Amino acid sequence: MKQTILTGLRPTGNLHLGHLFGAAQNWVKLQDDYEFYLEIADVQALTDNFDNPEKVRKNVKEITADLLAIGINPEKVNFFIQSKIPEIAELTVFYSNLVTVARLQRNPTVKSEIAQKKELFGNDGESITYGFLGYPVSQAADITCFNGELVPVGDDQLPLIEQCREIVRKFNSIYGEVLKEPKPYLSKTTRIKGLDGNDKMGKSLGNAIYLIDDEETIKKKIMGAVTDPNKIKKDDPANPDICMVYYYHKLINNEENLNKICSECKCGSRGCVQCKKELIEKMNEFLKDIKDRRKKYEDNPELIDEILNEGTEKARKKAIEQMEKIKHAMKIDY
């Protein structure tokens, strides 16, 4: 019997290269070997987009189209919409009694995201909502509602999995051995840097290339990418290891070309403009097949509806079965 994998994305924007070379690339590899549930986490997206529900609604289909375009196969993976599985919300309420506010505030991932919000919006943290602080509890409900055994994550998400494992242990200590402790499935790909050299790529930082970006947008973004600041003139030698243009060449170019680029950069025979133009061409070539596959779903949005409806129906059946066991253990199966 196949092990169950549960993972998901918050529909707050389209996929970018960070997703493609990170988690999503891993999902494509895993889909053949596991019972795979892929959650479009619209409820969790509302934790910091509660005042813009139209954005979240639109992005449910947008992000699904992106995932299909990169090779996630709906015949192997159950796509489902979080808000259409009421058992998740119910389980979140149950779990809220098993974790303290202080423990949530100590969660390193939550602390990091709160710090980012303070930096971006200049507030003292008083605008942080109960829902935002408690989203690790919701994630624990996501995982255990489907008896998830493996959760593909990057190392920055490990504190969230550990929070889930703590909740599972607490629940089992009170109500009996009902839940499985999920294990993280670590991606071998490190986090992809932004065009500005930032360790994080994201919309709020304006440093990401999105899979839906048109050629002109890609050109503009790459032409603004950070290069070696010590290279002043075209013929000055440079260090490709601190150049984001070379960094992106390494993601999509072949070894022969990379060796040539690296050598020419170091000896000063390659200018930054030339290198950026070559990257623009390679990037557009790399994204062409993804965009072509995506257009199929853009032109036939009913296909996305069908995939989400069928996947959600299968996920709901699994969630109902799991909740029957949980409620029985909690003595509330009246």
Contacts in CASP RR format, 6 or more apart in sequence:
PFRMAT RR
TARGET T0000
AUTHOR 0000-0000-0000
METHOD contacts of the structure
MODEL  1
MKQTILTGLRPTGNLHLGHLFGAAQNWVKLQDDYEFYLEIADVQALTDNF
DNPEKVRKNVKEITADLLAIGINPEKVNFFIQSKIPEIAELTVFYSNLVT
VARLQRNPTVKSEIAQKKELFGNDGESITYGFLGYPVSQAADITCFNGEL
VPVGDDQLPLIEQCREIVRKFNSIYGEVLKEPKPYLSKTTRIKGLDGNDK
MGKSLGNAIYLIDDEETIKKKIMGAVTDPNKIKKDDPANPDICMVYYYHK
LINNEENLNKICSECKCGSRGCVQCKKELIEKMNEFLKDIKDRRKKYEDN
PELIDEILNEGTEKARKKAIEQMEKIKHAMKIDY
2 33 0 8 1.000
2 34 0 8 1.000
2 35 0 8 1.000
3 34 0 8 1.000
3 35 0 8 1.000
3 149 0 8 1.000
3 150 0 8 1.000
4 34 0 8 1.000
4 35 0 8 1.000
4 36 0 8 1.000
4 37 0 8 1.000
4 146 0 8 1.000
4 147 0 8 1.000
4 148 0 8 1.000
4 149 0 8 1.000
4 150 0 8 1.000
5 30 0 8 1.000
5 34 0 8 1.000
5 35 0 8 1.000
5 36 0 8 1.000
5 37 0 8 1.000
5 148 0 8 1.000
5 149 0 8 1.000
5 150 0 8 1.000
5 151 0 8 1.000
5 152 0 8 1.000
5 185 0 8 1.000
6 37 0 8 1.000
6 39 0 8 1.000
6 142 0 8 1.000
6 143 0 8 1.000
6 146 0 8 1.000
6 148 0 8 1.000
6 150 0 8 1.000
6 151 0 8 1.000
6 182 0 8 1.000
7 23 0 8 1.000
7 27 0 8 1.000
7 36 0 8 1.000
7 37 0 8 1.000
7 38 0 8 1.000
7 39 0 8 1.000
7 151 0 8 1.000
7 152 0 8 1.000
7 153 0 8 1.000
8 38 0 8 1.000
8 39 0 8 1.000
8 40 0 8 1.000
8 41 0 8 1.000
8 142 0 8 1.000
9 19 0 8 1.000
9 38 0 8 1.000
9 39 0 8 1.000
9 40 0 8 1.000
9 41 0 8 1.000
9 63 0 8 1.000
9 67 0 8 1.000
10 41 0 8 1.000
10 42 0 8 1.000
10 44 0 8 1.000
10 45 0 8 1.000
11 40 0 8 1.000
11 41 0 8 1.000
11 42 0 8 1.000
11 45 0 8 1.000
11 56 0 8 1.000
11 59 0 8 1.000
11 60 0 8 1.000
11 62 0 8 1.000
11 63 0 8 1.000
12 45 0 8 1.000
12 48 0 8 1.000
12 49 0 8 1.000
12 55 0 8 1.000
12 56 0 8 1.000
12 59 0 8 1.000
12 203 0 8 1.000
13 59 0 8 1.000
13 62 0 8 1.000
13 63 0 8 1.000
13 203 0 8 1.000
14 59 0 8 1.000
14 62 0 8 1.000
14 63 0 8 1.000
14 66 0 8 1.000
14 210 0 8 1.000
14 211 0 8 1.000
14 212 0 8 1.000
15 24 0 8 1.000
15 63 0 8 1.000
15 66 0 8 1.000
15 67 0 8 1.000
15 70 0 8 1.000
15 210 0 8 1.000
15 211 0 8 1.000
16 201 0 8 1.000
16 202 0 8 1.000
16 203 0 8 1.000
16 208 0 8 1.000
16 209 0 8 1.000
16 210 0 8 1.000
16 211 0 8 1.000
17 192 0 8 1.000
17 201 0 8 1.000
17 208 0 8 1.000
17 209 0 8 1.000
17 210 0 8 1.000
17 211 0 8 1.000
17 248 0 8 1.000
17 251 0 8 1.000
18 191 0 8 1.000
18 192 0 8 1.000
18 201 0 8 1.000
18 208 0 8 1.000
19 66 0 8 1.000
20 70 0 8 1.000
20 211 0 8 1.000
21 189 0 8 1.000
21 192 0 8 1.000
21 251 0 8 1.000
22 187 0 8 1.000
22 189 0 8 1.000
22 191 0 8 1.000
22 192 0 8 1.000
23 152 0 8 1.000
23 153 0 8 1.000
23 154 0 8 1.000
23 187 0 8 1.000
24 67 0 8 1.000
24 70 0 8 1.000
24 72 0 8 1.000
25 70 0 8 1.000
25 189 0 8 1.000
26 152 0 8 1.000
26 185 0 8 1.000
26 187 0 8 1.000
26 188 0 8 1.000
26 189 0 8 1.000
27 36 0 8 1.000
27 38 0 8 1.000
27 67 0 8 1.000
27 72 0 8 1.000
27 77 0 8 1.000
27 152 0 8 1.000
28 70 0 8 1.000
28 71 0 8 1.000
28 72 0 8 1.000
30 36 0 8 1.000
30 152 0 8 1.000
30 185 0 8 1.000
31 72 0 8 1.000
31 73 0 8 1.000
31 76 0 8 1.000
31 77 0 8 1.000
32 76 0 8 1.000
34 150 0 8 1.000
36 76 0 8 1.000
36 77 0 8 1.000
36 78 0 8 1.000
37 77 0 8 1.000
37 78 0 8 1.000
37 80 0 8 1.000
37 146 0 8 1.000
37 148 0 8 1.000
37 315 0 8 1.000
37 318 0 8 1.000
38 67 0 8 1.000
38 72 0 8 1.000
38 77 0 8 1.000
38 78 0 8 1.000
38 79 0 8 1.000
38 80 0 8 1.000
39 80 0 8 1.000
39 81 0 8 1.000
39 82 0 8 1.000
39 142 0 8 1.000
40 60 0 8 1.000
40 63 0 8 1.000
40 64 0 8 1.000
40 79 0 8 1.000
40 80 0 8 1.000
40 81 0 8 1.000
40 82 0 8 1.000
40 308 0 8 1.000
41 82 0 8 1.000
41 142 0 8 1.000
42 56 0 8 1.000
42 57 0 8 1.000
42 60 0 8 1.000
42 81 0 8 1.000
42 82 0 8 1.000
42 83 0 8 1.000
43 82 0 8 1.000
43 83 0 8 1.000
43 88 0 8 1.000
43 89 0 8 1.000
43 138 0 8 1.000
44 82 0 8 1.000
44 135 0 8 1.000
44 138 0 8 1.000
44 139 0 8 1.000
45 56 0 8 1.000
45 59 0 8 1.000
46 53 0 8 1.000
46 56 0 8 1.000
47 129 0 8 1.000
47 131 0 8 1.000
47 132 0 8 1.000
47 134 0 8 1.000
47 135 0 8 1.000
48 117 0 8 1.000
48 132 0 8 1.000
49 55 0 8 1.000
49 56 0 8 1.000
50 129 0 8 1.000
60 81 0 8 1.000
60 308 0 8 1.000
61 301 0 8 1.000
61 304 0 8 1.000
61 308 0 8 1.000
64 79 0 8 1.000
64 297 0 8 1.000
64 304 0 8 1.000
64 307 0 8 1.000
64 308 0 8 1.000
65 294 0 8 1.000
65 297 0 8 1.000
65 298 0 8 1.000
65 304 0 8 1.000
66 211 0 8 1.000
66 212 0 8 1.000
66 294 0 8 1.000
67 79 0 8 1.000
68 74 0 8 1.000
68 293 0 8 1.000
68 294 0 8 1.000
68 297 0 8 1.000
68 304 0 8 1.000
68 307 0 8 1.000
69 211 0 8 1.000
69 290 0 8 1.000
69 291 0 8 1.000
69 293 0 8 1.000
69 294 0 8 1.000
69 297 0 8 1.000
70 211 0 8 1.000
70 290 0 8 1.000
71 293 0 8 1.000
72 79 0 8 1.000
74 307 0 8 1.000
74 310 0 8 1.000
74 311 0 8 1.000
78 311 0 8 1.000
78 314 0 8 1.000
78 315 0 8 1.000
79 307 0 8 1.000
79 308 0 8 1.000
79 311 0 8 1.000
79 312 0 8 1.000
80 308 0 8 1.000
80 311 0 8 1.000
80 312 0 8 1.000
80 314 0 8 1.000
80 315 0 8 1.000
80 316 0 8 1.000
81 308 0 8 1.000
81 312 0 8 1.000
82 88 0 8 1.000
82 142 0 8 1.000
84 312 0 8 1.000
84 316 0 8 1.000
85 145 0 8 1.000
85 312 0 8 1.000
85 315 0 8 1.000
85 316 0 8 1.000
85 319 0 8 1.000
87 145 0 8 1.000
87 316 0 8 1.000
87 319 0 8 1.000
87 320 0 8 1.000
87 322 0 8 1.000
87 323 0 8 1.000
88 138 0 8 1.000
88 141 0 8 1.000
88 142 0 8 1.000
88 145 0 8 1.000
88 319 0 8 1.000
89 141 0 8 1.000
90 323 0 8 1.000
91 141 0 8 1.000
91 144 0 8 1.000
91 145 0 8 1.000
91 323 0 8 1.000
91 326 0 8 1.000
92 137 0 8 1.000
92 138 0 8 1.000
92 140 0 8 1.000
92 141 0 8 1.000
94 326 0 8 1.000
94 330 0 8 1.000
95 137 0 8 1.000
95 140 0 8 1.000
95 141 0 8 1.000
95 167 0 8 1.000
95 171 0 8 1.000
96 134 0 8 1.000
96 137 0 8 1.000
98 167 0 8 1.000
98 170 0 8 1.000
98 171 0 8 1.000
98 174 0 8 1.000
99 136 0 8 1.000
99 137 0 8 1.000
99 163 0 8 1.000
99 166 0 8 1.000
99 167 0 8 1.000
99 170 0 8 1.000
101 133 0 8 1.000
103 163 0 8 1.000
103 166 0 8 1.000
104 110 0 8 1.000
104 133 0 8 1.000
104 134 0 8 1.000
104 136 0 8 1.000
104 137 0 8 1.000
104 163 0 8 1.000
105 111 0 8 1.000
105 133 0 8 1.000
107 136 0 8 1.000
107 159 0 8 1.000
107 160 0 8 1.000
107 163 0 8 1.000
108 159 0 8 1.000
109 136 0 8 1.000
109 156 0 8 1.000
109 157 0 8 1.000
109 159 0 8 1.000
109 160 0 8 1.000
110 133 0 8 1.000
110 134 0 8 1.000
110 135 0 8 1.000
110 136 0 8 1.000
110 159 0 8 1.000
112 156 0 8 1.000
113 132 0 8 1.000
114 125 0 8 1.000
114 128 0 8 1.000
114 132 0 8 1.000
117 123 0 8 1.000
117 125 0 8 1.000
117 127 0 8 1.000
117 128 0 8 1.000
118 124 0 8 1.000
118 125 0 8 1.000
120 204 0 8 1.000
121 127 0 8 1.000
131 138 0 8 1.000
136 159 0 8 1.000
136 160 0 8 1.000
136 163 0 8 1.000
136 164 0 8 1.000
137 163 0 8 1.000
137 167 0 8 1.000
139 160 0 8 1.000
139 163 0 8 1.000
139 164 0 8 1.000
140 163 0 8 1.000
140 164 0 8 1.000
140 167 0 8 1.000
140 168 0 8 1.000
143 151 0 8 1.000
143 164 0 8 1.000
143 182 0 8 1.000
144 164 0 8 1.000
144 167 0 8 1.000
144 168 0 8 1.000
144 179 0 8 1.000
144 180 0 8 1.000
144 182 0 8 1.000
144 322 0 8 1.000
145 318 0 8 1.000
145 319 0 8 1.000
145 322 0 8 1.000
145 323 0 8 1.000
146 315 0 8 1.000
146 318 0 8 1.000
146 319 0 8 1.000
146 322 0 8 1.000
147 179 0 8 1.000
147 180 0 8 1.000
147 318 0 8 1.000
147 322 0 8 1.000
148 180 0 8 1.000
148 182 0 8 1.000
149 180 0 8 1.000
149 182 0 8 1.000
149 183 0 8 1.000
150 182 0 8 1.000
150 183 0 8 1.000
150 184 0 8 1.000
150 185 0 8 1.000
151 161 0 8 1.000
151 164 0 8 1.000
151 182 0 8 1.000
151 183 0 8 1.000
151 184 0 8 1.000
151 185 0 8 1.000
152 184 0 8 1.000
152 185 0 8 1.000
152 186 0 8 1.000
152 187 0 8 1.000
153 160 0 8 1.000
153 161 0 8 1.000
153 184 0 8 1.000
153 185 0 8 1.000
153 186 0 8 1.000
153 187 0 8 1.000
154 184 0 8 1.000
154 186 0 8 1.000
154 187 0 8 1.000
154 191 0 8 1.000
155 186 0 8 1.000
156 191 0 8 1.000
157 184 0 8 1.000
158 184 0 8 1.000
161 182 0 8 1.000
161 183 0 8 1.000
161 184 0 8 1.000
164 182 0 8 1.000
165 181 0 8 1.000
165 182 0 8 1.000
168 179 0 8 1.000
168 180 0 8 1.000
168 181 0 8 1.000
168 182 0 8 1.000
169 181 0 8 1.000
171 178 0 8 1.000
171 179 0 8 1.000
172 178 0 8 1.000
172 179 0 8 1.000
175 326 0 8 1.000
175 329 0 8 1.000
175 330 0 8 1.000
176 329 0 8 1.000
178 325 0 8 1.000
178 326 0 8 1.000
178 329 0 8 1.000
179 326 0 8 1.000
191 199 0 8 1.000
191 200 0 8 1.000
191 201 0 8 1.000
192 201 0 8 1.000
192 251 0 8 1.000
193 199 0 8 1.000
193 200 0 8 1.000
193 201 0 8 1.000
193 244 0 8 1.000
193 247 0 8 1.000
194 200 0 8 1.000
194 201 0 8 1.000
194 202 0 8 1.000
194 205 0 8 1.000
194 207 0 8 1.000
194 208 0 8 1.000
194 244 0 8 1.000
195 207 0 8 1.000
195 208 0 8 1.000
195 209 0 8 1.000
195 221 0 8 1.000
195 222 0 8 1.000
195 224 0 8 1.000
195 225 0 8 1.000
195 226 0 8 1.000
195 244 0 8 1.000
195 248 0 8 1.000
196 205 0 8 1.000
196 206 0 8 1.000
196 207 0 8 1.000
196 225 0 8 1.000
196 226 0 8 1.000
196 244 0 8 1.000
197 207 0 8 1.000
197 226 0 8 1.000
197 244 0 8 1.000
197 247 0 8 1.000
198 205 0 8 1.000
198 207 0 8 1.000
201 207 0 8 1.000
201 208 0 8 1.000
202 208 0 8 1.000
209 218 0 8 1.000
209 221 0 8 1.000
209 222 0 8 1.000
209 283 0 8 1.000
211 287 0 8 1.000
211 290 0 8 1.000
211 291 0 8 1.000
211 294 0 8 1.000
212 291 0 8 1.000
212 294 0 8 1.000
213 221 0 8 1.000
213 287 0 8 1.000
215 280 0 8 1.000
215 284 0 8 1.000
218 280 0 8 1.000
218 283 0 8 1.000
218 284 0 8 1.000
218 287 0 8 1.000
219 280 0 8 1.000
222 245 0 8 1.000
222 248 0 8 1.000
222 276 0 8 1.000
222 279 0 8 1.000
222 280 0 8 1.000
222 283 0 8 1.000
223 276 0 8 1.000
223 280 0 8 1.000
224 276 0 8 1.000
225 244 0 8 1.000
225 245 0 8 1.000
225 248 0 8 1.000
225 276 0 8 1.000
225 279 0 8 1.000
226 243 0 8 1.000
226 244 0 8 1.000
227 238 0 8 1.000
227 243 0 8 1.000
227 244 0 8 1.000
227 245 0 8 1.000
227 272 0 8 1.000
227 275 0 8 1.000
228 238 0 8 1.000
228 239 0 8 1.000
228 240 0 8 1.000
228 242 0 8 1.000
228 243 0 8 1.000
230 236 0 8 1.000
230 238 0 8 1.000
230 239 0 8 1.000
231 237 0 8 1.000
231 238 0 8 1.000
231 271 0 8 1.000
231 272 0 8 1.000
234 271 0 8 1.000
234 272 0 8 1.000
234 273 0 8 1.000
235 268 0 8 1.000
235 269 0 8 1.000
235 271 0 8 1.000
236 268 0 8 1.000
237 265 0 8 1.000
237 266 0 8 1.000
237 267 0 8 1.000
237 268 0 8 1.000
238 265 0 8 1.000
238 266 0 8 1.000
238 268 0 8 1.000
238 272 0 8 1.000
239 265 0 8 1.000
239 266 0 8 1.000
240 246 0 8 1.000
240 261 0 8 1.000
240 262 0 8 1.000
240 265 0 8 1.000
240 266 0 8 1.000
243 265 0 8 1.000
243 272 0 8 1.000
243 275 0 8 1.000
245 272 0 8 1.000
245 275 0 8 1.000
245 276 0 8 1.000
245 279 0 8 1.000
246 261 0 8 1.000
246 262 0 8 1.000
246 265 0 8 1.000
246 275 0 8 1.000
248 279 0 8 1.000
248 283 0 8 1.000
249 257 0 8 1.000
249 258 0 8 1.000
249 261 0 8 1.000
249 275 0 8 1.000
249 278 0 8 1.000
249 279 0 8 1.000
249 282 0 8 1.000
250 258 0 8 1.000
252 282 0 8 1.000
252 283 0 8 1.000
252 286 0 8 1.000
253 261 0 8 1.000
253 282 0 8 1.000
261 270 0 8 1.000
261 275 0 8 1.000
261 278 0 8 1.000
264 270 0 8 1.000
265 271 0 8 1.000
265 275 0 8 1.000
296 303 0 8 1.000
297 303 0 8 1.000
297 304 0 8 1.000
324 333 0 8 1.000
327 333 0 8 1.000
END
